[in-house]
Amino acid sequence: MKSSLSKPVLPKRIRRWLAVVAVLVGMALVVGFGWRTWKQVQFNQRVASGEIQVETLRGWMTLPYIERAYGVPQAELRQALGLPATGFDDRSVHDWGEEAGLDAVASRHIIEKLILEHAPPAGAAK
């Protein structure tokens, strides 16, 4: 008497292809997540070294946040960007650019220049 458990549910050829597909999908996932992890490690190393990069300045940041994070006085930021001296502290850099008609790239360069001017000298204690 033959047992129904000994007969495979799927033909051998289909099982083989499914195994190959599963291995390829697994490899793709490993490569994808490995790449993301590598990029994050590189980013964290640059941040830890104190290097200022374009990636660290985000559109959601407000002027008070930039003042606290990078030590650039808000008054200097407002003056350099041609913004009112006070008010709208909760407005993001992106929103300021849209409201004031500022060029996004030019305003970003102005802010980065101010950040670099206020950065502590290399090798100084943080």
C-alpha positions as CSV (number, residue, x, y, z in Angstrom):
1,M,0.0,0.0,0.0
2,K,1.4,3.4,-1.0
3,S,1.2,6.3,1.4
4,S,-0.2,9.6,0.1
5,L,2.5,11.4,2.0
6,S,5.4,10.1,-0.1
7,K,4.0,11.7,-3.3
8,P,5.2,15.3,-3.8
9,V,2.4,17.9,-4.0
10,L,4.2,19.8,-6.8
11,P,6.2,18.3,-9.6
12,K,9.9,18.1,-9.1
13,R,10.6,20.6,-11.9
14,I,8.3,23.3,-10.3
15,R,9.8,22.8,-6.9
16,R,13.3,23.3,-8.3
17,W,12.3,26.5,-10.0
18,L,10.6,27.8,-6.8
19,A,13.8,27.1,-4.9
20,V,15.9,29.0,-7.4
21,V,13.4,31.9,-7.3
22,A,13.5,31.9,-3.5
23,V,17.3,32.0,-3.5
24,L,17.4,34.9,-6.0
25,V,14.8,36.9,-4.0
26,G,16.8,36.3,-0.8
27,M,20.0,37.4,-2.5
28,A,18.3,40.5,-3.8
29,L,17.0,41.3,-0.3
30,V,20.4,40.8,1.2
31,V,22.1,43.1,-1.4
32,G,19.4,45.8,-1.0
33,F,19.4,45.9,2.7
34,G,23.2,45.6,2.8
35,W,23.5,48.6,0.5
36,R,21.2,50.7,2.7
37,T,23.1,49.7,5.8
38,W,26.4,50.6,4.1
39,K,25.2,54.0,3.1
40,Q,23.9,54.7,6.6
41,V,27.2,53.6,8.2
42,Q,29.1,56.0,5.9
43,F,26.6,58.8,6.7
44,N,27.0,58.2,10.4
45,Q,30.8,58.2,10.1
46,R,30.7,61.6,8.3
47,V,28.4,63.1,11.0
48,A,30.6,61.7,13.8
49,S,33.7,63.3,12.2
50,G,32.0,66.7,12.3
51,E,32.0,67.0,8.5
52,I,29.3,69.3,7.2
53,Q,27.5,67.9,4.2
54,V,24.6,69.0,2.1
55,E,22.6,66.0,3.3
56,T,22.5,67.3,6.8
57,L,20.6,70.4,5.9
58,R,16.9,69.5,5.4
59,G,13.9,71.5,4.2
60,W,11.9,70.8,7.3
61,M,14.4,72.5,9.6
62,T,13.4,75.8,11.2
63,L,15.6,78.7,11.8
64,P,15.6,78.1,15.6
65,Y,16.6,74.4,15.0
66,I,19.5,75.5,12.8
67,E,20.6,77.9,15.5
68,R,20.6,75.2,18.1
69,A,22.1,72.5,15.9
70,Y,24.8,74.5,14.2
71,G,25.3,77.5,16.4
72,V,24.4,80.1,13.8
73,P,22.5,83.0,15.4
74,Q,19.0,83.3,14.0
75,A,19.4,87.0,13.4
76,E,22.3,86.3,11.0
77,L,20.3,83.7,9.2
78,R,17.4,86.0,8.7
79,Q,19.6,88.9,7.6
80,A,21.6,86.8,5.1
81,L,18.3,85.4,3.6
82,G,16.6,88.8,3.6
83,L,13.8,87.6,6.0
84,P,11.9,89.6,8.7
85,A,13.9,90.1,11.9
86,T,11.3,88.3,14.0
87,G,8.3,86.1,13.8
88,F,7.2,82.8,12.2
89,D,9.7,80.7,14.2
90,D,7.8,77.5,13.3
91,R,8.2,78.1,9.6
92,S,10.6,75.7,7.9
93,V,13.5,76.7,5.6
94,H,11.5,75.2,2.7
95,D,8.4,77.3,3.6
96,W,10.5,80.4,4.0
97,G,11.9,79.9,0.5
98,E,8.4,79.5,-1.0
99,E,7.0,82.5,0.9
100,A,9.9,84.9,0.3
101,G,10.5,83.7,-3.3
102,L,14.0,82.6,-2.6
103,D,16.0,80.3,-4.9
104,A,16.3,77.0,-3.1
105,V,19.9,76.3,-4.1
106,A,21.1,79.9,-3.4
107,S,19.4,80.0,0.0
108,R,20.9,76.5,0.8
109,H,24.4,77.8,-0.1
110,I,23.9,80.9,2.1
111,I,22.9,78.7,5.1
112,E,25.8,76.3,4.5
113,K,28.3,79.2,4.3
114,L,27.0,80.5,7.6
115,I,27.2,77.1,9.2
116,L,30.8,76.7,8.0
117,E,31.7,80.1,9.3
118,H,30.4,79.3,12.8
119,A,31.8,75.7,12.9
120,P,34.5,75.1,15.5
121,P,38.0,74.8,14.1
122,A,39.1,71.3,13.2
123,G,40.4,69.4,16.2
124,A,38.7,71.7,18.7
125,A,36.8,70.1,21.6
126,K,33.1,69.8,21.0
